[in-house]
Amino acid sequence: MPVNSLTQSLLLPELKFIKLTYSHRASSNYHVEKVSEAEVCPKCATLSKSVYDRRLVKVKDSPVRDKMIFLEILKRRFWCEVCERPFTEPVPGITKGHRTTQRLKRAILWACENFVDLERVQRTYRVSAGYVFKTLYDQLEIELKRKINYPWPSTIGIDEHSFRRNKKFGFTEYASVIVDYKNKRPFELVEGKTGADLESSLAHIEGRENVSNVILDMCDAFKGFAKEFFPNAKVIADKFHVLRLLTPAINRRRKELAGDRRKNPIGRLLLKNGYKLEYFKQKTIWFWLEDHPELKEIYSWKERMHLFYRIKGFERAAKALTAMTDEMANSEIKEIKTLRKTLMKWRNEILAYFETGLTNARTEGFNNLAKLVQRRAFGYRSFRNYRLRFLNACA
């Protein structure tokens, strides 16, 4: 291949190679100019052929084999007869007002995702830390718009996780993740966990009438938001959050009796599903509970909840839930009375599981990934940067 053709292939489109100079051993200057007979005014869209003057602009391009490349572009300024003012011709691959190419920015994004630390990115591309930081998140935003740019899916999951600690007022700030179940990816990340926070951040997304299933934990804020924001959706309470309703009561009672010894095996056995335990372990638990009647009753209702979720069919589950709440009314234990109120309040959402079989496990998995993203960066101060990092990492 001729040298001139090889050099031309390294340049941006619509640029013509003039000559090559070397400022020092580690960099090359390509003198180029744009070849076009006329340009369109960016304000009035008038085609102009009259050249007003020329200016030399130096733009940094992506390096080739660790050698820095600079494009010295002789840009023309055309005169617009309609606007009666000059304008500078645009160059594809270079954003207006920038002195670096899009090719270099994409290379920095790749380096930030593959290098050990950002300091190596600075040394490799010979740019400042501020430029790396700004370019990284600008490119992540462009990538995110390319990956996630579609209306609401049919099935979503909603859950929250802690984002950062507010040092000024001493409270924990939260972020809420919305997961697209069909595409198995996070759909959006919202700052806050109240209904107002979710509505203000998600109102711009089209197609909310397409959502038919919303899976969430037993949070009143999420429940109210889902029913109001998604008019055609069925709200489903997460199975595992329902099964954990009695876990704090069992732990509290067990600590009062056996102490807070982490190696005590009875603590782990009481929280497991008794249906899946070996016979001798089940016998040991019930034998130990004989001397503690209140804890025995709480444990019995915990096992009854596991039995409830082994029922097949909506009608049978509805009858079983009614029977359970009726029996709970005879209990004198405070935790059982509280459980009964919760089950009656969330009755429709709990029974919706038996129609769909959907749980919030996938959303919980992405919550764990969100914590990994936070730990990798040692925390985030900017929610925008955290959102871009998390959604791009999981999408």
C-alpha positions as a printed Julia matrix, in Angstrom:
395×3 Matrix{Float64}:
   0.0     0.0    0.0
   1.42    3.42  -0.83
   2.51    5.57   2.1
   0.06    8.32   1.21
  -2.89    5.87   1.24
  -1.83    4.45   4.61
  -1.54    7.93   6.09
  -4.93    8.92   4.7
  -6.56    5.84   6.31
  -5.4     7.04   9.76
  -7.12   10.4    9.4
 -10.7    11.39  10.11
 -13.27   11.3    7.26
 -13.32   14.25   4.84
  -9.77   15.31   5.78
  -6.99   15.55   3.21
  -3.37   14.93   4.19
  -0.91   17.71   3.41
   2.32   16.93   5.21
   3.8    15.27   8.31
   6.12   16.91  10.85
   7.67   15.72  14.11
   7.75   17.93  17.19
   9.77   15.32  19.13
  10.32   11.54  19.09
   7.08   10.72  20.92
   4.59   12.71  18.81
   3.67   13.42  15.2
   1.84   16.35  13.66
  -0.4    15.65  10.69
  -1.16   18.8    8.69
  -4.57   18.33   7.12
  -7.48   20.27   5.67
 -11.09   19.55   4.89
 -12.08   19.1    1.27
 -15.54   20.42   0.41
 -16.87   23.0   -2.02
 -19.46   24.48   0.34
 -20.74   24.27   3.93
 -24.11   24.81   5.58
 -24.6    27.6    8.1
 -25.48   26.04  11.5
 -27.97   28.83  12.32
 -30.01   29.34   9.15
 -29.05   26.2    7.14
 -27.97   28.29   4.15
 -25.39   26.78   1.81
 -22.32   29.01   1.52
 -19.32   28.85  -0.83
 -17.71   32.13   0.13
 -14.58   31.6    2.29
 -14.14   34.39   4.83
 -10.71   33.4    6.23
  -8.7    30.41   7.51
  -7.52   29.4   10.98
  -5.1    26.71  12.15
  -6.51   24.44  14.86
  -4.49   21.77  16.67
  -6.47   18.71  17.81
  -5.21   15.75  19.82
  -6.01   12.33  18.36
  -5.75    8.77  19.64
  -2.13    7.53  19.88
  -0.69    4.92  17.53
   1.79    2.47  19.13
   2.35    4.78  22.11
   3.11    7.69  19.78
   0.93   10.78  20.24
  -0.88   12.06  17.17
  -1.87   15.71  16.65
  -4.0    16.94  13.78
  -3.17   20.49  12.65
  -6.32   21.35  10.71
  -6.46   24.41   8.48
 -10.11   25.24   9.03
 -12.02   27.56   6.73
 -14.52   30.13   7.91
 -17.38   30.69   5.49
 -19.45   33.85   5.14
 -23.21   33.46   5.47
 -25.01   36.08   3.37
 -28.29   35.57   5.22
 -26.9    35.9    8.76
 -24.19   38.32   7.6
 -21.6    36.69   9.83
 -18.91   34.02   9.44
 -19.07   30.42  10.69
 -16.41   27.72  10.98
 -16.72   24.51   9.0
 -17.41   21.4   11.13
 -15.17   18.32  11.06
 -16.77   14.86  11.53
 -15.3    13.11  14.57
 -14.56   16.34  16.47
 -17.15   17.95  18.74
 -17.62   21.68  18.26
 -15.34   23.67  20.57
 -13.27   20.61  21.61
  -9.57   20.07  21.0
  -9.66   16.27  21.14
 -11.23   13.74  18.77
 -14.05   11.35  19.6
 -11.62    8.57  18.77
  -9.38    9.63  21.66
 -12.35    9.83  24.03
 -13.48    6.31  23.16
  -9.93    5.08  23.68
  -9.85    6.68  27.14
 -13.17    5.01  28.0
 -11.74    1.64  27.01
  -8.59    2.28  29.05
 -10.58    3.31  32.14
 -12.51    0.02  32.0
  -9.43   -2.17  31.45
  -6.48   -0.49  33.2
  -5.74   -1.06  36.88
  -6.06    2.6   37.88
  -6.7     5.99  36.29
  -3.11    7.14  36.83
  -1.97    4.69  34.16
  -4.56    6.12  31.81
  -3.11    9.6   32.36
   0.43    8.43  31.63
  -0.57    6.42  28.54
  -2.6     9.17  26.88
  -0.72   12.11  28.45
  -3.79   13.89  29.7
  -4.73   15.4   33.04
  -6.73   13.67  35.77
  -9.57   16.14  35.28
  -9.79   15.35  31.58
  -9.85   11.6   32.23
 -12.58   12.04  34.85
 -14.78   14.25  32.65
 -14.27   12.19  29.5
 -15.02    8.93  31.29
 -18.44    9.98  32.53
 -19.35   11.84  29.34
 -18.62    8.69  27.34
 -20.49    6.51  29.84
 -23.55    8.7   29.37
 -23.32    8.3   25.59
 -22.95    4.52  25.94
 -25.89    4.33  28.33
 -28.2     6.15  25.9
 -27.2     3.64  23.24
 -27.78    0.58  25.46
 -30.96    1.56  27.32
 -33.24    3.54  25.04
 -36.64    1.84  25.01
 -40.02    2.23  26.79
 -41.14    0.48  29.96
 -40.97   -3.35  29.83
 -43.86   -5.64  30.85
 -42.32   -6.94  34.1
 -40.15   -4.91  36.47
 -38.72   -5.27  39.97
 -38.11   -2.44  42.43
 -35.8    -2.44  45.45
 -33.6     0.01  47.33
 -30.06   -0.05  48.74
 -27.94    2.38  50.72
 -25.97    4.86  48.62
 -23.99    7.01  51.06
 -23.97    8.47  54.55
 -24.97   12.11  54.84
 -22.21   13.53  57.04
 -23.93   16.83  57.64
 -27.2    15.48  59.05
 -26.13   11.94  59.91
 -28.67    9.87  57.97
 -28.3     7.25  55.24
 -29.22    8.17  51.67
 -30.76    5.49  49.47
 -30.95    4.64  45.78
 -33.74    2.62  44.14
 -33.03    0.24  41.28
 -35.64   -0.74  38.69
 -34.89   -4.03  36.91
 -36.13   -5.13  33.49
 -37.01   -8.82  33.94
 -37.36   -9.6   30.24
 -33.9    -8.36  29.24
 -32.32   -9.31  32.61
 -30.74   -5.91  33.17
 -31.23   -2.8   35.32
 -33.61   -0.37  33.65
 -32.98    2.73  35.77
 -31.39    3.88  39.03
 -33.17    6.6   41.03
 -31.85    8.7   43.92
 -34.11    8.22  46.94
 -36.77    5.66  47.82
 -39.97    7.65  48.26
 -42.84    7.7   45.78
 -42.17   11.34  44.95
 -38.51   10.6   44.16
 -39.43    7.73  41.86
 -42.2     9.62  40.07
 -40.11   12.73  39.39
 -37.18   10.7   38.04
 -39.18    8.23  35.92
 -41.96   10.45  34.52
 -40.09   11.08  31.25
 -39.99    7.39  30.26
 -42.78    6.41  27.88
 -44.98    3.31  27.9
 -45.89    2.94  31.57
 -49.2     1.4   30.47
 -47.19   -1.56  29.13
 -46.14   -2.64  32.64
 -48.22   -5.63  33.74
 -46.21   -6.93  36.75
 -44.36   -5.02  39.47
 -42.43   -7.1   42.04
 -41.34   -5.36  45.24
 -40.59   -5.96  48.89
 -43.13   -5.01  51.55
 -42.55   -1.27  51.38
 -45.59    1.02  51.56
 -43.85    3.75  49.52
 -43.12    1.37  46.63
 -46.62   -0.11  46.81
 -48.32    3.29  46.6
 -46.05    4.41  43.78
 -46.6     1.22  41.74
 -50.4     1.39  41.99
 -50.54    5.04  41.0
 -47.78    5.17  38.4
 -48.56    1.89  36.59
 -52.35    1.78  36.13
 -52.44   -1.66  34.44
 -49.87   -3.4   36.63
 -50.34   -6.2   39.14
 -48.32   -5.58  42.31
 -46.57   -8.71  43.66
 -45.08   -8.96  47.16
 -41.72  -10.73  47.2
 -42.01  -14.25  48.61
 -38.75  -14.15  50.58
 -39.6   -10.89  52.32
 -42.9   -12.39  53.47
 -41.13  -15.48  54.83
 -38.72  -13.25  56.77
 -41.41  -11.37  58.67
 -40.96  -13.51  61.8
 -37.15  -13.67  61.63
 -36.55  -10.63  63.95
 -38.99  -12.04  66.54
 -37.31  -15.47  66.52
 -33.83  -13.93  66.84
 -34.9   -11.65  69.69
 -36.57  -14.44  71.68
 -33.7   -16.85  71.06
 -31.11  -14.32  72.29
 -33.12  -13.81  75.49
 -32.98  -17.57  76.14
 -29.64  -18.77  74.74
 -27.6   -15.57  74.54
 -26.0   -13.95  71.53
 -23.47  -16.67  70.8
 -22.82  -16.76  67.07
 -21.57  -20.38  67.17
 -24.72  -21.68  68.8
 -26.23  -23.99  66.14
 -29.79  -23.56  67.41
 -29.88  -20.0   66.06
 -29.21  -21.13  62.49
 -31.57  -24.1   62.71
 -34.49  -21.99  63.9
 -34.26  -19.74  60.82
 -34.01  -22.54  58.26
 -36.94  -24.12  56.5
 -37.8   -27.11  58.68
 -39.2   -28.98  55.69
 -35.69  -29.25  54.23
 -33.93  -30.29  57.48
 -32.97  -33.86  58.34
 -35.24  -35.77  60.7
 -32.9   -35.69  63.71
 -32.44  -31.91  63.35
 -36.2   -31.36  63.26
 -36.6   -33.55  66.34
 -33.85  -31.6   68.17
 -35.52  -28.23  67.44
 -38.96  -29.32  68.68
 -37.44  -30.96  71.76
 -35.59  -27.71  72.64
 -38.72  -25.62  72.03
 -40.8   -27.66  74.52
 -39.43  -25.56  77.41
 -40.15  -22.25  75.6
 -43.83  -22.15  74.61
 -43.92  -18.58  73.21
 -40.91  -19.14  70.96
 -42.41  -22.48  69.96
 -45.61  -20.77  68.8
 -43.68  -18.17  66.8
 -41.57  -20.91  65.22
 -44.71  -22.89  64.39
 -46.16  -19.93  62.52
 -42.88  -19.47  60.68
 -43.12  -23.08  59.51
 -46.77  -22.52  58.64
 -45.72  -19.66  56.35
 -43.28  -21.96  54.53
 -46.06  -24.53  54.18
 -48.34  -21.82  52.77
 -45.89  -21.07  49.95
 -45.8   -24.75  48.99
 -49.48  -24.59  48.02
 -50.3   -24.88  44.31
 -53.06  -22.72  42.86
 -54.51  -19.29  43.6
 -57.86  -20.45  45.04
 -56.27  -22.89  47.47
 -53.74  -20.26  48.56
 -56.5   -17.69  49.17
 -58.42  -20.13  51.39
 -55.26  -21.07  53.29
 -54.34  -17.42  53.9
 -57.84  -16.7   55.22
 -57.62  -19.68  57.57
 -54.18  -18.57  58.81
 -55.24  -15.01  59.61
 -58.38  -16.31  61.38
 -56.29  -18.61  63.59
 -53.78  -15.85  64.32
 -56.59  -13.79  65.87
 -56.63  -16.25  68.82
 -52.95  -15.7   69.65
 -51.86  -13.53  72.6
 -48.32  -12.99  71.35
 -47.59   -9.49  70.12
 -45.45  -10.57  67.14
 -48.2   -12.87  65.84
 -50.79  -10.09  66.06
 -48.46   -7.81  64.09
 -47.91  -10.54  61.52
 -51.66  -10.96  61.1
 -52.14   -7.24  60.41
 -49.34   -7.28  57.84
 -50.72  -10.33  56.04
 -54.2    -8.8   55.87
 -52.81   -5.49  54.62
 -50.75   -7.16  51.87
 -53.22   -9.95  51.1
 -53.75   -9.16  47.4
 -50.05   -8.63  46.73
 -49.12  -11.88  48.52
 -51.69  -13.91  46.6
 -50.52  -12.38  43.29
 -47.4   -14.56  43.62
 -49.53  -17.69  43.12
 -50.78  -16.32  39.78
 -47.4   -15.32  38.35
 -44.73  -17.2   40.34
 -42.49  -14.09  40.21
 -40.09  -13.08  42.98
 -37.72  -10.16  43.46
 -34.6   -12.37  43.46
 -33.21  -10.85  40.27
 -33.51   -7.33  41.69
 -31.75   -8.44  44.89
 -28.93   -9.81  42.76
 -28.41   -6.46  41.07
 -28.48   -4.82  44.5
 -25.45   -6.95  45.4
 -23.73   -5.83  42.21
 -24.46   -2.21  43.16
 -22.62   -2.73  46.44
 -19.66   -4.17  44.56
 -19.56   -1.1   42.3
 -19.55    1.12  45.4
 -16.76   -0.83  47.1
 -14.63   -0.83  43.98
 -14.69    2.98  43.91
 -14.51    3.31  47.74
 -17.87    5.08  47.6
 -19.32    7.85  45.44
 -20.07   11.46  46.26
 -21.89   12.17  43.0
 -25.07   10.2   42.33
 -24.81   10.93  38.59
 -21.4     9.25  38.4
 -22.6     6.31  40.5
 -25.67    5.83  38.29
 -23.61    5.85  35.09
 -21.07    3.39  36.51
 -23.69    0.97  37.82
 -25.98    0.95  34.78
 -23.09    0.57  32.32
 -21.53   -2.2   34.41
 -24.76   -4.21  34.45
 -26.19   -3.35  31.03
